[in-house]
Each structure stands twice: as C-alpha cells, then as structure tokens.
Amino acid sequence: MKRLLPFFVFVLLCGLLGFGIWWNTHHEMNEVPSPLVGKTAPEFTLPLLYEPTKSLGRKDLLGQPYLLNVFGSWCPTCQDEHPFLMREGKSLGIRLIGLDWKDQPEAAKRWLQQFGNPYQTIIVDEDGHAGIDFGVYGAPETFLVDAQGVIRYKRIGMLTPDVIARELKPQIAAISAGRVATP
Amino acid sequence: MKWLLLAMLLMAQPATAIDPLPFKDRAQEVRFQNLTKQLRCLVCQNQDLADSDADLAKDLRQQVFKMMQSGKSDAEIKQFLVSRYNDFVLYDPPLKPGTWLLWFTPGVLVLIGAGVLANILRRRGQSRLTASAQIAPSDGEPGDSGDIDPREDW
C-alpha cells in the first residue's frame, strides 16, 4: 500500500492537469461574469439613432422585457452576429433594442443600411458612458432585461443560434412564465 | 556611431499609454498612476489600466481621473469599477468566502508538506536511533548509522 502512494499522487496530479486542460477548452477565458445580473439595470438616457432629438431611458422601457444588444459598426464580431439577429430577432418575441456603442451615428447608419436593421429602436452611446455603467468591455454584448427593469441574463460575445437556443430562449421563457431560470 | 547610439538610448522613453490628463499637482498624478496600476484592463486582461492602450482603458482612465477630481477616494473608485466589472478588475483579489480557496490553498499545501516532512524526519530519526543501538555493541563504522536510505520509509 505504501509503495503505491507515489502512484496515487501521480494519478491525482494527472487528474488535476487533465481538468485544467478540459476547463480551459470548455469556457471562454476572457469572459468576466457580470455582477449586474440579477440587479436593476443602470440608469441611462440616450438619444435615438434615427431621431437624435428624442431620447430613450431606462424608465421608458419598463413594463415589457427587452433585449439590449451592444454593437458598433467598427466591431467585426458584431458583423458576424448580425445575420443571426436578422434571422432570429423577431422569433424571440421581445423587443430588440440596439445600443450603438462608442460609434459615430453616421457610420452606424451606413452599417445598418448595408446589412439590415434587426432592431426596433437604436440608442447611441457615443462616448461610451452608458457602456461603462452596464459593465460593457467589448462588443457585442447582450443584456436581457425583464419588465421590472432587472437584468436577467448577459451574453458576452456573439449570440450564435446555439446560444440563442440553449441560453437565451429558456431565459426569455422563464421571464414570461414569471420565474427565475437557472442558467 | 557610439555617441549616436548613446544619444538614441537617452532619448528613448519607456512606452506608456498615458494620455495627457490635467493633473492638479504631482501628488495627484502619483496617486492616479498608483491606482490605475492596481486595476486590470478588461480588454487585454494581462495589462493594467495604466499600461493599456485599449480604447476602453482610455475611457476608464478618464473615468478614474474624473472621479478623483470630484474628490472620490481610491476605495470609492475601486467600488465603482467592481460594481460594474466584477472583482476581476482588481489585481489584488479581496478576501471573502469566494476567494478563500485562492488565498488559503498555498498555505494549506505548505502545512501539509511540512507535516509530511516532519513525519519523514521523525521516522528517520527513530530508525537511526534503533540502527545505532543495534550497531553500537559491535565494531560498526561510525559513518554507517547516518546512511539510512530515506526511501525505505515510503
């Protein structure tokens, strides 16, 4: 038994290293879980992209759940994500709000003209201040906010069809059923 | 040629990503540098805010600067960032139940190692005692008693 002890230690070490490899390949290393999930969305009032004289704030969006998609015309991954929003945005059954982040409105308009506009409303955060309040650190990011204004889910990175089916839709279903989904 | 090289070396400055900020005085600048060195850039995650050239890092430096100007303490500024970006923005993770493993595992491992070592040494000492007790009556060479292979204890 005593002779086998080093062998067991070796097996344990192999297990630990194996877990390290598995873990690093199965989760996004750059993903930082947001402390805002489960909390009320931060206060914001931002101008609309197509009607800059009008603005939209956190309180205006209360009463119905919505999806806030942070994008920018300068962001290549947003371009990759865009077709999925075009295709699946309507089928989600909730409002899709675009947050044009650290972008020039003119560039965003051109971008949307070229690729299509999946959003019901787009607000512009030119200096990135609202983005900081939302804890955004790289577009695209997407927040699911419920009717009470509480952030229920955050996606860092692209919304792929797989993520939409596996994570987003169950969360939306949970909101409409009035319960808290376990991610 | 040598002089030219020397001149070039003297002119070279450490590459920093500092945007000119209108600091009140030198003390505030030092405080700003210190604080931003303790904060992680979320975009290039192995760089601190002071060093990073990422666009977001610039915005966050501006934010830190603005909060300093309005008289916020370092703790308040850190709290502002942590509430948005998680403890991950702090290079020095706070001690709380979620980080106990991180903080205490090394100490626990050292203690376990010390325990194992003490055990081995104690047993080796014991076997040496019995060995020398056995050897003493006869004419054994003096060096023999210390020559016990520690591997036998495994």
Boltz contact constraints between the chains, C-beta under 6 A:
constraints:
  - contact:
      token1: [A, 2]
      token2: [B, 154]
      max_distance: 6.0
  - contact:
      token1: [A, 32]
      token2: [B, 86]
      max_distance: 6.0
  - contact:
      token1: [A, 32]
      token2: [B, 88]
      max_distance: 6.0
  - contact:
      token1: [A, 35]
      token2: [B, 86]
      max_distance: 6.0
  - contact:
      token1: [A, 128]
      token2: [B, 59]
      max_distance: 6.0
  - contact:
      token1: [A, 135]
      token2: [B, 84]
      max_distance: 6.0
  - contact:
      token1: [A, 135]
      token2: [B, 85]
      max_distance: 6.0
  - contact:
      token1: [A, 137]
      token2: [B, 42]
      max_distance: 6.0
  - contact:
      token1: [A, 137]
      token2: [B, 56]
      max_distance: 6.0
